[in-house]
């Protein structure tokens, strides 16, 4: 999939002229909703660390933006990091450390498992979630400088009651609105195009 970035009025007019060259039809504005959660599970039975990597295809796959479309606007409504107790969990307290794109983005977080519902961890990592938001926005906008993938990892330390099994479900969720425009072709009449490409 190939999309174009938002630009200034003059540049946009030129970009659209190139993008829509040879298209006999109308320019159609579309607004698409993006609301996805990407999850992974901490399970101390299988080690003390885990990571999830999302490629551009993972993020863009549900939007189905046509080739040659121009992305006009990306609005990120929510980026959240959720940590919840898995039903198989046996431990009560632990310490977690998260990293994003290979860089640690939290101090060690002391987690009381029973309090997770009332004390969500995303408030503790707000500054790094803004980095996630920046990268996801760039990917959704088709920015050529956007990262090819985003990687989040987590590591477990100091499980209280050693030997007990710690199992936590971690979800990175993103909700966004993407507005884009594409040319919808219209059939040719006997003397040329039935309609020129115009905003509907």
PyMOL commands that set and color helices and strands:
alter all, ss='L'
color gray80, all
select helices_A, chain A and resi 9-19+44-46+56-60+113-115+121-140
alter helices_A, ss='H'
color red, helices_A
select strands_A, chain A and resi 25-43+49-55+70-85+93-100+103-104+109-112+149-157+167-185+188-189+192-193
alter strands_A, ss='S'
color yellow, strands_A
deselect
rebuild
show_as cartoon
